[in-house]
Amino acid sequence: MRVLISTYGTRGDVQPFVALAKALKARGHVVALCTPTGFRGMVERHGIPYAHMDNAVLELTEAVLRAPTRTEQRRLFKGFGAIVRAGMEDEWRAARELEPDVLVYHSKALGSHHIAEKLGAVELLAMPLPLTRTREFPVPMVPGFRLGGWLNALSYQLLSLANAVWAGATNDFRVKTLGLAPRSRFADPMKKADGSAVPALYAYSEHLLPRPADWPPQAQVTGCWFLDEAHLWTPPAGLQAFLEAGPPPVYVGFGSMGAAHAASRAATVLKAVALTGERAVLASGWGGLKADALPPSIFMLESAPHDGLFPRMSTVVHHGGAGSTMAGLRAGKPTVICPFLGDQPFWGHIVQRAGVGPQPVPQKSLTAERLAEAIRSARSPAVVARAAALGERIRAEDGAARAVQLIEQAHSERHTRRAST
């Protein structure tokens, strides 16, 4: 097979696809990964051919996430249309160079769905969160979790509404670049132009969120696609000394979230940790935490690979991104989620439901007292035991290998159908 993988966003949107690309390459398939140039080094470091996507996508994403106010975020967001349109051209250029017979893509890579139609190629949506309609839980971007079956299913209409935001750009791409007919502004991104379902691969563990019984066979949960880099990372001397100086600390980091109010948020976190009497490692990320004076019980770093750092922690506290959530649970650590937006509250509820963490603490209501209580709850023997057991089950999975198997199956079925017509 010749497989083109396309994705963009933050590191959590790219890293799993590098793992998938490696698994495909190991099986002898020709593969390329189309993603912003800011991640080119990571892609090529793992021996994966890189396909160009302009870094403006990543730079504007970072700018929006770092914006100090919602007004500034909205102003910056207005520039996404032109950049997204240019990104589709990058996807098309990569497709013409590789001539793929399979396209695997993140939902943010808006061109691939249409390119697959143009080429008559196999397409598979690939995501670390579920987007296929079900009555068992709402679309992950909905804040409420217990809506009931009918409303849960109805909530997936939001995908079509979200798709409408980019309809002008995608139809311009379809007509002017691909020579295809335009689609309805509210076309369901989970359906092809002929009305059939887009096959989907969901890169999370069924041990955390079981596959819904009402899903069609085109939607499969593979397990996570972990890009193991622990062997490439040695803790800096200061961190190593801190880890050896006492019991395993609590990890607190909010990834690419929340550059605004970074100092006050860090003060809240420091007070919460002090209330628990725990030691802690704080990760500043893209600026979500900022502190100048730290007590001896706290160590701050910018970032570290989760698979290298999390096993050394006692508990992980983070924003609830899918990648961070699965990495913490894979390490067998109790998890406290302090969500900002998007699917983060969803994963907070899932973690609580699985008994491997307390009720999520939303950033808008984050206080030192609430965070301290959440950390104490996460450290209870029952939660610690459940998290350790879940970690064992997740580590036994090989999500990337399962995804490769399903991609090969989809390609084989397409070849068989064509041969019989």
C-alpha positions as CSV (number, residue, x, y, z in Angstrom):
1,M,0.0,0.0,0.0
2,R,0.9,3.6,-0.5
3,V,-0.5,5.5,2.5
4,L,-0.6,9.3,3.0
5,I,-1.2,10.4,6.6
6,S,-2.3,14.0,7.2
7,T,-2.7,15.9,10.5
8,Y,-2.1,19.2,12.1
9,G,-2.5,20.9,15.4
10,T,-0.4,20.7,18.6
11,R,2.1,17.9,19.4
12,G,-0.7,15.7,20.7
13,D,-2.3,15.9,17.2
14,V,0.9,14.7,15.5
15,Q,2.8,12.4,17.7
16,P,0.3,9.4,17.5
17,F,0.4,9.6,13.7
18,V,4.2,9.3,13.7
19,A,3.7,6.1,15.7
20,L,1.1,4.8,13.1
21,A,3.4,5.7,10.3
22,K,6.3,3.7,11.9
23,A,4.0,0.7,12.2
24,L,2.9,0.9,8.6
25,K,6.5,1.3,7.4
26,A,7.6,-1.7,9.5
27,R,5.0,-3.8,7.7
28,G,6.6,-2.8,4.4
29,H,4.1,-0.2,3.2
30,V,5.1,3.1,1.6
31,V,4.1,6.0,3.8
32,A,4.4,9.7,4.1
33,L,3.2,12.1,6.8
34,C,1.9,15.5,5.9
35,T,2.0,17.9,8.8
36,P,3.3,21.4,9.6
37,T,7.0,22.0,9.2
38,G,7.4,22.6,12.9
39,F,7.2,18.9,13.4
40,R,9.4,17.8,10.5
41,G,12.3,17.1,12.8
42,M,10.2,14.7,14.9
43,V,8.8,13.0,11.8
44,E,12.2,12.4,10.2
45,R,13.9,11.5,13.4
46,H,11.7,8.4,13.4
47,G,12.6,7.6,9.8
48,I,9.3,8.7,8.3
49,P,9.2,10.5,4.9
50,Y,7.9,14.0,5.5
51,A,5.3,15.7,3.2
52,H,5.3,19.5,3.4
53,M,2.6,21.5,5.1
54,D,3.2,25.2,5.8
55,N,4.0,26.1,9.4
56,A,1.5,29.0,9.4
57,V,-1.1,26.5,10.6
58,L,0.9,25.6,13.7
59,E,2.0,29.2,14.3
60,L,-1.5,30.6,14.3
61,T,-2.7,27.7,16.5
62,E,0.0,28.6,19.0
63,A,-0.9,32.3,18.8
64,V,-4.6,31.6,19.4
65,L,-3.8,29.4,22.4
66,R,-1.4,32.0,23.8
67,A,-3.8,34.9,23.3
68,P,-4.4,36.8,26.6
69,T,-8.1,37.4,25.9
70,R,-11.0,35.8,24.1
71,T,-11.4,39.0,22.0
72,E,-7.8,38.5,20.8
73,Q,-8.5,34.8,20.2
74,R,-11.5,35.7,18.0
75,R,-9.4,38.2,16.1
76,L,-6.7,35.7,15.4
77,F,-9.2,33.0,14.5
78,K,-10.4,35.0,11.6
79,G,-7.1,34.2,9.9
80,F,-7.7,30.5,10.0
81,G,-9.8,30.4,6.8
82,A,-7.0,31.3,4.4
83,I,-4.5,29.2,6.2
84,V,-6.8,26.1,6.2
85,R,-7.4,26.6,2.5
86,A,-3.6,26.7,1.9
87,G,-3.2,23.6,4.0
88,M,-5.6,21.7,1.7
89,E,-3.3,22.6,-1.2
90,D,-0.4,21.2,0.8
91,E,-2.4,18.0,1.3
92,W,-3.2,17.8,-2.4
93,R,0.5,18.4,-3.4
94,A,1.5,15.6,-1.0
95,A,-1.1,13.3,-2.6
96,R,0.1,14.0,-6.1
97,E,3.7,13.2,-5.1
98,L,2.9,10.0,-3.3
99,E,-0.1,8.8,-5.4
100,P,-1.6,7.0,-2.4
101,D,-4.2,4.4,-2.5
102,V,-5.0,5.0,1.2
103,L,-5.5,8.3,3.0
104,V,-5.5,8.4,6.8
105,Y,-6.3,11.7,8.3
106,H,-7.1,13.7,11.4
107,S,-10.4,15.7,11.2
108,K,-8.4,18.9,11.2
109,A,-6.8,17.9,7.9
110,L,-9.8,19.1,5.9
111,G,-8.5,18.3,2.4
112,S,-8.0,14.6,2.7
113,H,-11.7,13.6,2.8
114,H,-12.2,15.3,-0.6
115,I,-8.9,14.2,-2.1
116,A,-9.9,10.6,-1.4
117,E,-13.0,11.1,-3.4
118,K,-11.0,12.6,-6.2
119,L,-8.5,9.8,-6.3
120,G,-11.0,7.0,-5.6
121,A,-8.7,6.0,-2.7
122,V,-9.5,4.3,0.5
123,E,-10.1,6.9,3.3
124,L,-10.0,6.5,7.0
125,L,-10.6,9.2,9.6
126,A,-8.2,8.7,12.5
127,M,-8.8,10.3,15.8
128,P,-7.9,10.0,19.5
129,L,-11.5,10.7,20.4
130,P,-14.9,9.2,19.2
131,L,-16.8,11.1,16.6
132,T,-19.2,8.3,15.3
133,R,-22.8,8.8,16.4
134,T,-24.0,6.8,19.4
135,R,-26.7,6.8,22.0
136,E,-24.2,5.9,24.8
137,F,-22.5,9.2,25.1
138,P,-22.6,12.7,23.5
139,V,-20.1,14.1,21.0
140,P,-17.1,14.8,23.1
141,M,-17.2,18.6,22.5
142,V,-20.6,18.8,24.4
143,P,-20.0,20.0,28.0
144,G,-22.8,17.9,29.5
145,F,-22.2,14.2,29.8
146,R,-25.5,12.6,31.0
147,L,-27.9,13.8,28.3
148,G,-29.7,10.5,27.7
149,G,-29.7,8.3,24.6
150,W,-31.8,10.4,22.2
151,L,-30.0,13.7,23.0
152,N,-26.6,11.9,23.0
153,A,-27.2,10.8,19.4
154,L,-28.6,14.2,18.4
155,S,-25.5,16.0,19.7
156,Y,-23.5,14.6,16.8
157,Q,-25.3,17.1,14.6
158,L,-22.7,19.6,15.9
159,L,-20.1,18.0,13.6
160,S,-22.1,19.2,10.6
161,L,-22.5,22.7,12.2
162,A,-18.8,22.8,12.8
163,N,-18.1,21.7,9.3
164,A,-20.1,24.6,8.0
165,V,-17.5,27.0,9.3
166,W,-15.0,25.7,6.7
167,A,-17.6,25.0,4.0
168,G,-16.6,28.0,1.9
169,A,-12.9,27.0,1.9
170,T,-13.6,23.2,1.3
171,N,-16.0,23.9,-1.6
172,D,-13.5,26.3,-3.1
173,F,-10.9,23.5,-2.9
174,R,-13.3,20.9,-4.3
175,V,-14.3,23.0,-7.3
176,K,-11.2,25.0,-8.2
177,T,-8.5,22.5,-7.3
178,L,-10.1,19.0,-7.5
179,G,-12.7,19.7,-10.1
180,L,-15.5,18.2,-7.9
181,A,-19.0,19.4,-7.4
182,P,-19.6,21.5,-4.2
183,R,-21.2,19.8,-1.2
184,S,-23.9,21.2,1.1
185,R,-22.7,23.7,3.6
186,F,-23.9,21.4,6.3
187,A,-22.7,18.1,4.8
188,D,-21.9,15.5,7.4
189,P,-18.1,15.1,7.6
190,M,-18.7,11.5,8.7
191,K,-20.3,10.6,5.4
192,K,-18.9,10.4,1.9
193,A,-20.5,12.1,-1.1
194,D,-22.4,8.9,-1.9
195,G,-23.9,8.8,1.6
196,S,-21.9,5.9,2.9
197,A,-20.1,6.1,6.2
198,V,-16.5,7.2,6.4
199,P,-14.5,4.4,8.1
200,A,-13.0,5.6,11.4
201,L,-10.1,4.4,13.5
202,Y,-10.2,5.6,17.1
203,A,-6.8,5.6,18.9
204,Y,-7.7,5.2,22.5
205,S,-8.2,2.2,24.8
206,E,-11.4,0.3,25.0
207,H,-10.4,-0.5,28.6
208,L,-11.1,3.1,29.4
209,L,-14.0,3.7,27.0
210,P,-15.6,0.6,25.6
211,R,-16.8,0.6,22.0
212,P,-20.5,1.4,21.8
213,A,-22.8,-1.4,20.9
214,D,-24.7,0.7,18.3
215,W,-21.6,1.7,16.3
216,P,-21.4,0.4,12.7
217,P,-18.6,-2.0,11.8
218,Q,-16.8,0.9,10.0
219,A,-16.0,2.5,13.3
220,Q,-13.3,0.7,15.3
221,V,-11.3,1.4,18.5
222,T,-7.7,0.3,18.0
223,G,-6.0,1.2,21.3
224,C,-3.6,4.1,21.5
225,W,-0.8,4.8,19.1
226,F,2.1,5.5,21.5
227,L,5.3,6.9,20.1
228,D,7.8,5.6,22.6
229,E,10.7,8.0,23.2
230,A,11.6,7.2,26.8
231,H,14.8,5.6,25.6
232,L,15.8,8.8,23.9
233,W,15.4,10.9,27.0
234,T,17.5,11.3,30.0
235,P,16.2,13.5,32.8
236,P,18.3,16.7,33.2
237,A,20.6,16.6,36.2
238,G,18.5,18.9,38.3
239,L,15.4,16.9,37.7
240,Q,17.1,13.6,38.4
241,A,18.5,15.0,41.7
242,F,15.0,16.2,42.6
243,L,13.4,12.8,41.9
244,E,16.0,11.0,44.0
245,A,15.6,13.4,46.9
246,G,12.2,12.1,48.0
247,P,9.1,10.1,47.2
248,P,7.5,10.3,43.7
249,P,6.0,13.7,43.1
250,V,2.8,14.9,41.6
251,Y,3.0,16.1,38.0
252,V,1.1,19.2,37.1
253,G,1.1,20.5,33.5
254,F,-1.5,22.0,31.1
255,G,0.3,21.4,27.8
256,S,-0.5,24.0,25.2
257,M,-3.4,25.4,27.2
258,G,-3.8,28.7,29.1
259,A,-0.9,31.1,28.6
260,A,-3.3,33.8,29.9
261,H,-3.2,34.0,33.7
262,A,-0.2,31.7,33.8
263,A,1.2,33.4,36.9
264,S,-2.0,33.3,38.9
265,R,-2.7,29.7,37.9
266,A,0.8,28.7,39.0
267,A,0.2,30.4,42.4
268,T,-3.0,28.4,42.7
269,V,-1.2,25.2,41.9
270,L,1.6,25.9,44.3
271,K,-0.8,26.6,47.1
272,A,-2.8,23.4,46.3
273,V,0.4,21.3,46.4
274,A,1.4,22.9,49.7
275,L,-2.0,22.0,51.2
276,T,-1.5,18.3,50.2
277,G,2.1,18.2,51.6
278,E,3.2,16.5,48.3
279,R,6.2,17.2,46.2
280,A,5.5,18.2,42.6
281,V,7.0,18.6,39.1
282,L,5.4,21.5,37.2
283,A,5.6,21.7,33.4
284,S,5.2,25.2,32.0
285,G,4.4,23.9,28.5
286,W,3.4,26.8,26.2
287,G,3.1,29.1,29.2
288,G,0.2,27.6,31.1
289,L,2.2,27.9,34.4
290,K,4.7,30.6,35.3
291,A,6.4,31.1,38.6
292,D,9.7,32.7,39.6
293,A,10.2,31.7,43.2
294,L,9.7,28.0,44.0
295,P,10.0,26.1,47.3
296,P,12.4,23.1,47.5
297,S,9.5,20.7,47.2
298,I,8.7,22.0,43.6
299,F,10.7,21.5,40.4
300,M,9.7,23.2,37.2
301,L,10.6,22.2,33.7
302,E,9.3,23.3,30.3
303,S,8.4,19.8,29.0
304,A,9.4,16.2,28.9
305,P,8.2,13.1,27.1
306,H,5.3,11.7,28.9
307,D,6.4,8.1,28.6
308,G,9.7,9.0,30.2
309,L,8.3,11.3,33.0
310,F,4.9,9.9,34.0
311,P,6.2,6.5,35.3
312,R,8.3,8.5,37.8
313,M,5.3,10.4,39.2
314,S,2.7,9.4,41.9
315,T,-0.2,11.3,40.3
316,V,-0.7,13.3,37.1
317,V,-2.7,16.5,36.9
318,H,-3.4,18.0,33.5
319,H,-5.8,19.6,31.1
320,G,-7.4,16.4,29.8
321,G,-6.1,16.3,26.3
322,A,-6.6,12.8,24.8
323,G,-2.9,12.2,24.5
324,S,-2.0,13.3,28.0
325,T,-4.9,11.3,29.5
326,M,-3.9,8.1,27.8
327,A,-0.2,8.6,28.6
328,G,-1.0,9.1,32.3
329,L,-3.3,6.1,32.4
330,R,-0.8,3.9,30.5
331,A,1.8,4.7,33.2
332,G,-0.8,3.5,35.7
333,K,-1.1,6.8,37.5
334,P,-4.2,8.3,39.1
335,T,-5.4,11.3,37.0
336,V,-6.8,14.7,37.9
337,I,-8.2,16.5,35.0
338,C,-8.6,20.3,35.0
339,P,-10.2,21.0,31.6
340,F,-10.2,24.2,29.6
341,L,-12.3,23.4,26.5
342,G,-13.1,21.0,23.7
343,D,-13.1,17.3,24.5
344,Q,-11.2,17.8,27.8
345,P,-14.3,17.8,30.0
346,F,-15.4,14.6,28.3
347,W,-12.2,12.8,29.2
348,G,-12.5,14.2,32.7
349,H,-15.9,12.5,33.0
350,I,-14.6,9.2,31.5
351,V,-11.7,9.1,33.9
352,Q,-14.0,9.7,36.9
353,R,-16.4,7.0,35.6
354,A,-13.6,4.5,35.3
355,G,-12.7,5.2,39.0
356,V,-9.1,6.2,38.1
357,G,-9.5,9.8,39.1
358,P,-11.8,12.3,40.9
359,Q,-14.5,14.5,39.5
360,P,-12.8,17.0,37.0
361,V,-12.0,20.4,38.3
362,P,-12.7,22.9,35.5
363,Q,-10.2,25.7,35.0
364,K,-12.9,28.4,35.4
365,S,-13.6,27.2,39.0
366,L,-10.1,26.1,39.9
367,T,-9.1,27.0,43.4
368,A,-6.2,25.7,45.6
369,E,-8.6,24.0,47.9
370,R,-10.5,22.2,45.2
371,L,-7.3,21.1,43.5
372,A,-5.8,19.9,46.8
373,E,-9.0,17.9,47.5
374,A,-8.9,16.4,44.0
375,I,-5.2,15.3,44.5
376,R,-6.0,13.8,47.9
377,S,-8.9,11.8,46.3
378,A,-6.7,10.6,43.5
379,R,-4.2,9.3,46.1
380,S,-6.7,7.1,47.8
381,P,-5.7,3.4,47.9
382,A,-8.7,2.3,45.8
383,V,-8.0,4.9,43.0
384,V,-4.3,4.1,43.0
385,A,-5.0,0.3,42.7
386,R,-7.6,0.8,39.8
387,A,-5.2,3.1,38.0
388,A,-2.3,0.6,38.3
389,A,-4.6,-2.2,37.0
390,L,-5.8,-0.1,34.1
391,G,-2.2,0.8,33.2
392,E,-1.3,-2.9,32.9
393,R,-4.2,-3.5,30.5
394,I,-3.3,-0.5,28.4
395,R,0.3,-1.4,28.2
396,A,-0.7,-4.9,26.9
397,E,-2.4,-3.3,23.9
398,D,-0.7,-2.6,20.5
399,G,-3.0,0.0,19.1
400,A,-0.8,0.9,16.1
401,A,-0.5,-2.7,15.0
402,R,-4.3,-3.1,15.3
403,A,-4.7,0.1,13.2
404,V,-2.4,-1.2,10.5
405,Q,-4.4,-4.5,10.4
406,L,-7.6,-2.5,9.8
407,I,-6.1,-0.3,7.2
408,E,-4.8,-3.3,5.3
409,Q,-8.3,-4.9,5.6
410,A,-9.9,-1.8,4.2
411,H,-7.5,-1.7,1.3
412,S,-8.0,-5.4,0.6
413,E,-11.8,-5.1,0.6
414,R,-11.6,-2.1,-1.8
415,H,-9.3,-4.1,-4.1
416,T,-11.7,-7.1,-4.0
417,R,-14.8,-5.0,-4.8
418,R,-13.0,-3.4,-7.8
419,A,-11.9,-6.8,-9.1
420,S,-15.4,-8.1,-9.0
421,T,-16.9,-5.3,-11.0
